[in-house]
Amino acid sequence: MFNLVFGLGGQELMVIGLIILVLFGGKKIPELMKGLGTGIKEFNNAKNSIESEVKENMKELDSKK
């Protein structure tokens, strides 16, 4: 899917990975990935919360009709 969206092949992804490794070093990468994972998890939780709130409000509006 990533390759289809951005049009990147294996070589391009390897070069990007090498650049990240050089910029951040081997010790910082796990911290970065952990932070990224936490951010994605929080985003998904917020999205689900908003979706459930909207659905509840829609049900409430439908019941008032």
N, C-alpha and C positions, 0 to 999 in steps of 0.2 A: 504494500500500500504506500509506504514511504517513497519508494522508487517511482510509483506512478504519479504521485502528487507533485513532487519536486523534480522529477526527471533525473534523479541521481542514480548512478550505477555503483558497482562494487568499488571501483578504483576511487571514485570521488568520495565515497563514505570513508574509505581507509585514509585518504589524505586529510579529511576533516577530523577524524579520530586522532591522527598523528599530531595535527596542529593543536588540538585540545590537550593532548598529553604533554606537548612541549610547553604550552602556555601555563597550564595549571600544575603540572607535575603529577606523578603517580599517587602521592599521598592525598592530594586535594580532591581527586576525581570521586572517590567514594562519598566524601562529604557533599560534593555538588549533586551527585545523583540522589543522595538521601534527601537533601533539601528540595530537589525537583520533585521527588516522589511525594513528599509531604505537601508541597504546594498543589500538586495535581489532586491529591486526596481531599484537601480542604476545598478546592474549587468544586469538585464533584459533590461534596457534602452540601455546599452552599446552593449549588444548582438543584439538587434534589429537594432541598428545603423550600426553595422558591417554587418549584414545580408543585409540590404538595400543597403549599399555601394557595397557589392559584387554583388548583383543582377544588380545594375546600371552598374557596370563595365562589367559584362557578356553581358548585352544588347548592350553596346558600342562596345565590341569586335565582337558580332554577326553582328552588322550593318556595320562594316568595311569589312566584308568578301564579 
